[in-house]
Amino acid sequence: MPINLVTPLAAGDAADRAARLMGQELSRLLGTAVTVANRPGAGGSLGTQSVIRAPKDGYTLLYAQNSPLTIRRVIEPDAANYDPLKDLVPLALTTRSPSVLVTYKDAPFKTVKEMIEQASKSAHGIRIGNAGPGSVGEISVQLMNAAAGASLSSVNYKGAAPAVTDLLGGHIDAVVLALGAVSAHMRTGALRALAISSPFPEFPNVPTLRQAGYKADLLGVWFGFFMPAGVPKDVLDKIVPALEEVARNASISAQLLPAGIVQEWGSARALAEEITNEYRAVSELLGPASKNTK
């Protein structure tokens, strides 16, 4: 019987490729076919809920990003009315895609500090694009405002591509997007990075906000593996070591790095802590925590 690897992502993007590469390696390690099922929708909540409701037999696996596990539970608690630490079993954190704050090459500011100073002097302030409402980019702007006492403006787009187009055209001042959406323009010098949510090998000189002296970092994208709560322990004991091998696989890592994705290994405990800490931070930033907070 094949393992159904559910990912709440659209087919064809970089994160979907990560799921498929890891699924192939899992299949080899476990000696069982692994079939990827894309179930996007509602910010990842639909795919996540389908796994929560799945049989507890070890043949359904979830590979999900942080949005449905933390952000959506705050901004859409009625739709994301679950607790990933109770309704799911966190298995491993395996993948991270940093978000990055970039501006156009001729922007009058060279650092985050200079950008914030410019915002206080400019008649129109500083407008920072993101990939859409509830995205890590939109929330990151609010985090920067809270951490720096700034008044940066967030501009919502329908995806990363139109935000990048408007930045290159000079219609906005900066964007906060997943690294993969802007890395090609960073390489050519058309866009210049001011901050990144977590270090990335290709761009070692781009600081995090904390390295720049602020009390919070940009919110990045991370991915972890889960199973429905109630799966037998012997199943978990078999799959977790395989996930660690997958996360440490050098070939997979080499294929994902050009897309701005870093493979890393984080235990079930580390994944649970990531969920707890990020959910608390987003709740404090965006309003009262939902009834699912623990």
N, C-alpha and C positions, 0 to 999 in steps of 0.2 A: 504494500500500500504506500503510495507516495506521500511525502510531506507537502502540505499546502503552505507555501510561504507568502503570506499576505502583506502587501505594502500599500499604504494609502497614498500612493503617488501615481501620477500619470505615466504611462509608458513612454520611454524614449529619452527622458532627461538623465542627467549625470547620476543622480541618486538612484534612479531605477537601474542604471547600469551597475552600480555598486551592489544592489540587491541581487542582480542576476549573476554577477561574478562570484559573490559569496555563496549564493545558492548552488552553483556548480561545484564549488570546492566542498561545501557541506555534503552534497550528494556523494562525492568521492570518499570523504572521510567516514560517513555513516553507512555507506553501502546501500543507500536508499534514494530513489528518485526524489528530487526536490523541484516542485513546480511553482513558479512565481505567478501570483494573481494580483493584478493592479486593481485597487478599489479606492479611487480618489473620491473626494467630495466632502463638503463641510469642514474644510481645513484639516482633513485627515481623520475626523471623528467617525465617519461611516465605516472605513476600513477597520479602525480600532474596535468599534463596537461589534463588528462581525466576528472578530477573534474572541472577544469576551463571551459571546454567545456560542462559540464553537464547542464541539465535544472535547472533553478533558482527557483525550486518549494519546496525546503527544504527537498527533499528525497535523496540527495547525500551529504555525509559527508566525509571529508578527515582527516585521522590520519597520519601525516607525520613527519619524522625526519628532522633535520636541513640541511642535505646534499642537497636536492633539492631546499631548500628555500634560502640558502646562498652560500654554497661552489660551487655547480654546476653552479650557475649563474655567478661565477667568472671564473672558469676554462673551462667551456663549454658554453659560452654565446649564441652561435648559437642554441644549443640543448635546453637549459633552458632559452628560450627567453620570459620570463614572469616576472611580478612583483607581488609577493605574497601579497603585501599590496594594490594592485589595482585590480588584477584579482581574488583574493580570499578575503574572510572576515575572519580575525583571530578571533577565538572564545575563546580559552583557551589554556594555557600551562598546561599539566597534568602530564608529565612523564620526568624523567631525568635518564640517564645512564652514570655515570662518566667514563671518561677515566683515565687510571692509567699508570704511568711510573714504570716499574718493571725491576729488574735485577736478576741474578742467586744468590743463597744464599751465595756463596763464592767470590762474586765480590770484588775487592780491594777498592771499594768506598762505603761509607755508606750514603751519601747525594748527592743531586743534585750538590752542590758546589764542592764536591770532585770528582764527575764524570766529571764535566767540566774541573777541574784542570788536571785530568787524561788524558782527550782528548788532552790537549796541550803538554803532555809529551810522550804519546804513539806513537810509529812509525806508527801504523795503525789507530790511533784516536779511537773514540767511535762510534760503529755502532748500530743504533737503528732501530729495525724492526717495520713494521706497516702492516695493513691489505690490503693495496693496494694504488695505485695512487689516490690522492684526498681525502684519508681517513682522519679522524680527527687525526690519529696518525702521518701521514706524515706532515700535517700542524702544528701539535703541535711541532715537532722537529724544524721546521722553526721558530716558535714563540719563542722557547727556545734560538735558535741561535741569533735572533734579540734582545731578552730581555737581554741576558747575554753576548753578543759579543763573542759567542762560535762558534765552527766549528764542531758540531756533524753531523754525516753522517746518512742519512735516507735510510733504505733498504726496498724496496717494495716487499710484498708477495701477493699471490693470496688467501687472507683470513687470519683470525687470527690463525687458527690451525697450519699451517706450520711455522708461525713466532714463536709461542710458542715452537714448536718442536726444531727449530734451537737454540733458547735461552737455552732451557734445555740441548741441546747437546753441548753448548759452541761455536757455530759458529758465534753468534753475542753477543753484550754486554748487550743489554736491548731491551725492546719493549714498545711502547705506544699503548694500545688496550683498548677496552671497558672492564670495570671491570669484567663482567660476563665471559669473555674469560680466565681470569687468577686467579679468586678468589679462585678456588679449590686448585691451587698450592700455593697461598699465605697462605691458611689455614694450609697446610702441612709443610710450611716453605721452600719448594723447590724454591720459588721465593720470592723476598723481594721488597716491594714497596718503592719508593723514593718520589713520588709526585702523587697527584690526582687532577682532574679538579674541583671537588666540594666535600664537606664533605660527608662521608658515614657512617651510624651508626655502622656497624660491624668493621670498621677500623678507629676509631677516632684519632689515633696517626699519620696517614699519612697526611702530610701537603699539602696544595696547593702551587703552585710556589710563589704566592704573600705572603703567610705566611712564605715562606723561604727567602723572601726579593727581589723577582724579580718583574718586572713591568707588567708581563702578566702571565696568567694561561694557563694550557693545555686546549685544546679544547675538550669539552665533547660532548655527544649526548643528545639532548633533543627532545621531541615530542609534537606536538600541534594539536588541532582540527581546521578545517577550513570548510567553505562552499563557493560555487561559489559566486562571486560578483553579487549583484542584488537580492539576496534572501530577501523576505519581512521581515520587522522588527518584525512582530508578531511571525514569525518562530524563529528568533534569540532570542527573549525574552522568548520563551518557552524552547529552548534547552540549553542555557547557564547555567541556574540554575541547570539543570540536570547534565551537565558536571562538575559543581562544586561539586555536591554530589558524582559523580563517582571518582573525583580526591581525595576526602577526605575519601573514603571508606576504612575502616581499614582492611576488609577481603581481598580486592584486593591488598592492600599494603603488607600484610603479605605473600601473594602468590608470589609477584614479588621480594621482597627483596633478597631472596636466589640467584636470577639470576642477581643481581647487578643493579636492577632497583628501583628507588625511585619514589613514587607517590608524587606530590606536586600540589598546585593550583596557577596558575598565570592568571590574568585577560587578556582580549583581548588586553588591552593597554600594559601590561607587555610582552605579546607574540610579539606584534609589535615592541617593543623596543629591545627585544632579537634579532629579525631578523635584524633590522636596525644596531645595534651595531656590531653584528657578521659579517654581510656582509661588513660593512666598514672596520673592522679589517682584514678580509681575503683579501679584495681588496687591501688595503695598503700593505699587505705582499706579495701578489702574482703578482701584476701588476696593470695596469690601470683598473679602474672600468668600467664595461660594460655600455652600453647605457641605461640599465634598472635601474641604480642607482638613487635613489631619496633621 
